[in-house]
Amino acid sequence: MDVVVALGLLVLLSPLFLFLVVLVRTVSGKPVIFRHQRMGEGAQEFTLYKFRTMRQDATGSVLTSSRDPRVTGTGRLLRRFHLDELPQLVNVLRGDMTLVGPRPESVNLARRFPPECHWMFRYRPGLTGPCQLRSREHAALLDGRPDPEEYYLAVMVPLRAELNAELLARNTLATVARYIARTLWYVLSAAWDRSGGGPSCELPGGSTARRAEER
C-alpha cells in the first residue's frame, strides 16, 4: 500500500512538484530540497526530504514555532498547506517512512527523549498520523517559550507518545485509509483555519498540553 500510494501520488502530483521547485528556486535560491537526519525504525537514521522553507542562513533550534522569523514568506505558505512535505513521498517509496505512523523526529532531539518514550523508535515514522494532524496547534504551543526544546521534550513528547500508542494499537488498513482522508481534510482546512490549530485529534482521556504542564 505504501509503494502503490506513494508512487501514484508522485506521478499525479508531478506538475505541482515542478511548479514548487521553480517557485522555491526563484524566490529563495538553492538548495530547493532541505535534507535533514531523522530517527527511523529501529533507531536507525535516515535522510528526510522537504522543500526548503527557511532562509539559507537560518540557524537555531530544529523546532519551528508558528511565528518563526527564519521561515520565508513563501515557506510560510508551503508550511500552511503542508506542501513542503510532499518530497517525503520519496522517503515512503524508499521504505524510510510509511504512510501513517509516528512523526519523524530530529536525531538530536530523539536522543534526548525521556526514556519511557524511546519505544516509539521501534516503529517506522509516518508521512501522516495523529501528531502530524495537530502540527499547527503544536507549533503554536512553542510560541514565546524561553526554552522551546525543553518544553517540547518535557511536555509535548509524552503527549505525542500517548497519541502514537493509540494509533499503533489499532494500525489496520482501515485506520490508514481513515488517516489519509483526515489528512486531506486537514490540509484543505488551512484555507480557512486562522486559529493556528487544525481539526481536533483528541488525546486519550481528553488530555491536553495544559493538563500535562499541571502534572
C-alpha positions as CSV (number, residue, x, y, z in Angstrom):
1,M,0.0,0.0,0.0
2,D,2.9,2.4,0.8
3,V,4.5,1.8,-2.6
4,V,1.3,2.0,-4.6
5,V,0.0,5.2,-3.0
6,A,3.4,7.0,-2.8
7,L,4.2,6.2,-6.5
8,G,0.7,7.1,-7.6
9,L,0.9,10.4,-5.8
10,L,4.3,11.2,-7.2
11,V,3.1,10.7,-10.7
12,L,-0.2,12.5,-10.2
13,L,1.4,15.5,-8.4
14,S,4.4,15.8,-10.7
15,P,3.2,19.1,-12.2
16,L,2.8,20.5,-8.7
17,F,6.3,19.3,-7.8
18,L,7.8,21.0,-10.8
19,F,5.9,24.3,-10.0
20,L,7.1,24.2,-6.4
21,V,10.7,23.5,-7.5
22,V,10.6,26.6,-9.8
23,L,8.9,28.7,-7.1
24,V,11.4,27.9,-4.3
25,R,14.3,28.2,-6.7
26,T,13.1,31.6,-7.9
27,V,12.2,33.1,-4.5
28,S,14.8,31.6,-2.2
29,G,17.5,30.2,-4.4
30,K,19.4,27.0,-3.9
31,P,19.1,24.4,-2.4
32,V,15.4,23.7,-3.2
33,I,15.3,20.5,-1.2
34,F,16.1,20.5,2.5
35,R,17.7,17.4,3.8
36,H,17.7,16.5,7.5
37,Q,18.7,13.5,9.5
38,R,15.7,11.8,11.3
39,M,15.4,8.8,13.6
40,G,13.7,5.9,11.8
41,E,12.6,2.4,12.5
42,G,14.9,0.5,14.9
43,A,16.5,3.8,15.9
44,Q,18.3,3.9,12.5
45,E,19.0,7.3,11.0
46,F,17.7,8.3,7.6
47,T,17.7,11.5,5.4
48,L,14.3,13.1,5.3
49,Y,13.4,15.4,2.3
50,K,11.4,18.5,2.3
51,F,11.1,21.7,0.2
52,R,13.2,24.3,1.9
53,T,11.1,26.9,3.7
54,M,13.7,28.8,5.7
55,R,16.3,31.4,4.8
56,Q,19.6,30.0,3.6
57,D,21.4,31.5,6.6
58,A,18.9,30.1,9.2
59,T,20.4,28.7,12.4
60,G,19.0,27.8,15.8
61,S,16.6,25.2,17.1
62,V,15.3,22.4,15.0
63,L,11.9,23.2,16.3
64,T,9.8,25.7,14.5
65,S,7.1,27.9,16.2
66,S,4.1,29.3,14.3
67,R,5.8,32.7,14.1
68,D,9.3,31.6,13.5
69,P,11.2,34.5,11.8
70,R,13.5,32.1,10.0
71,V,10.7,31.0,7.7
72,T,10.3,32.9,4.4
73,G,7.0,34.2,3.1
74,T,6.8,31.5,0.5
75,G,7.9,29.0,3.1
76,R,5.1,30.0,5.4
77,L,2.6,29.4,2.6
78,L,4.1,26.0,1.8
79,R,4.1,25.0,5.5
80,R,0.5,26.1,6.0
81,F,-0.7,23.7,3.3
82,H,2.0,21.1,4.1
83,L,3.3,21.3,0.5
84,D,6.8,21.4,1.9
85,E,6.4,17.8,3.0
86,L,5.5,16.3,-0.4
87,P,9.1,15.2,-1.1
88,Q,8.6,12.8,1.8
89,L,6.7,10.6,-0.6
90,V,10.2,9.6,-1.9
91,N,11.0,8.6,1.7
92,V,7.9,6.4,1.7
93,L,8.8,4.9,-1.6
94,R,12.3,4.1,-0.3
95,G,11.0,2.4,2.8
96,D,12.3,5.0,5.2
97,M,8.8,6.0,6.2
98,T,5.3,4.6,6.0
99,L,2.0,6.4,5.1
100,V,0.7,6.5,8.6
101,G,2.8,6.4,11.8
102,P,4.7,8.4,14.4
103,R,6.1,11.7,13.4
104,P,9.7,11.5,12.2
105,E,11.9,13.1,14.9
106,S,15.2,15.0,14.6
107,V,18.1,12.8,15.6
108,N,19.4,15.3,18.1
109,L,16.1,15.7,19.8
110,A,15.3,12.0,19.6
111,R,18.4,11.2,21.6
112,R,17.2,13.4,24.4
113,F,13.7,11.9,24.6
114,P,12.5,10.7,28.1
115,P,13.5,7.0,28.4
116,E,9.8,6.0,28.7
117,C,9.2,7.4,25.2
118,H,12.0,5.6,23.4
119,W,9.7,2.8,22.4
120,M,8.4,5.0,19.5
121,F,11.6,4.4,17.7
122,R,10.8,0.7,17.2
123,Y,8.3,1.8,14.6
124,R,8.6,3.3,11.1
125,P,7.7,7.0,11.1
126,G,4.8,8.1,9.1
127,L,4.0,10.8,6.4
128,T,0.9,11.5,8.4
129,G,-0.6,10.4,11.7
130,P,-2.2,11.8,14.9
131,C,0.7,14.0,15.8
132,Q,1.0,15.4,12.3
133,L,-2.7,16.2,12.3
134,R,-2.0,18.6,15.2
135,S,1.1,20.2,13.7
136,R,-0.4,23.7,13.5
137,E,-1.6,23.6,17.1
138,H,1.6,22.1,18.4
139,A,3.7,24.8,16.6
140,A,1.6,27.5,18.3
141,L,2.3,25.9,21.7
142,L,6.0,26.8,21.2
143,D,5.4,30.5,20.7
144,G,7.0,32.6,23.4
145,R,8.6,29.7,25.2
146,P,12.0,30.7,26.7
147,D,13.3,27.2,26.0
148,P,11.1,25.6,23.3
149,E,13.2,22.4,23.1
150,E,12.9,21.8,26.9
151,Y,9.1,22.3,26.7
152,Y,8.9,20.0,23.7
153,L,10.8,17.2,25.5
154,A,9.1,17.6,28.9
155,V,5.5,18.2,27.8
156,M,4.8,17.6,24.2
157,V,6.8,14.4,23.7
158,P,4.8,12.4,26.3
159,L,1.6,13.6,24.7
160,R,2.9,12.5,21.3
161,A,3.7,9.1,22.8
162,E,0.1,8.8,24.0
163,L,-1.3,9.6,20.6
164,N,1.1,7.2,18.8
165,A,0.3,4.4,21.3
166,E,-3.4,4.8,20.5
167,L,-2.7,4.7,16.8
168,L,-0.3,1.7,16.8
169,A,-2.7,-0.3,19.0
170,R,-5.1,-0.5,16.1
171,N,-3.0,0.2,13.0
172,T,-5.1,-1.5,10.3
173,L,-5.7,-0.8,6.6
174,A,-8.9,0.9,7.6
175,T,-7.0,3.1,10.1
176,V,-4.5,4.0,7.3
177,A,-7.4,4.9,4.9
178,R,-9.1,7.0,7.6
179,Y,-6.0,9.0,8.4
180,I,-5.3,9.6,4.7
181,A,-8.8,11.0,4.4
182,R,-8.4,13.1,7.6
183,T,-5.1,14.4,6.3
184,L,-6.6,15.6,3.1
185,W,-9.3,17.5,5.1
186,Y,-6.6,18.9,7.4
187,V,-4.6,20.3,4.5
188,L,-7.7,21.8,2.8
189,S,-8.9,23.3,6.1
190,A,-5.8,25.5,6.2
191,A,-7.5,27.7,3.6
192,W,-10.0,29.0,6.3
193,D,-8.4,28.0,9.6
194,R,-7.0,31.1,11.3
195,S,-6.7,29.7,14.8
196,G,-3.3,28.1,14.4
197,G,-4.9,24.7,15.1
198,G,-6.4,22.1,13.0
199,P,-9.2,19.5,13.1
200,S,-9.3,18.0,16.5
201,C,-7.4,14.8,17.2
202,E,-8.0,14.3,20.9
203,L,-5.6,12.6,23.2
204,P,-6.7,9.5,25.1
205,G,-8.8,10.6,28.0
206,G,-9.1,14.2,26.6
207,S,-5.5,15.1,27.7
208,T,-4.1,18.4,26.6
209,A,-0.8,20.2,26.8
210,R,-2.1,22.3,29.7
211,R,-3.1,19.3,31.7
212,A,0.4,17.8,31.1
213,E,2.0,21.0,32.4
214,E,-0.1,20.8,35.5
215,R,1.1,17.3,36.4
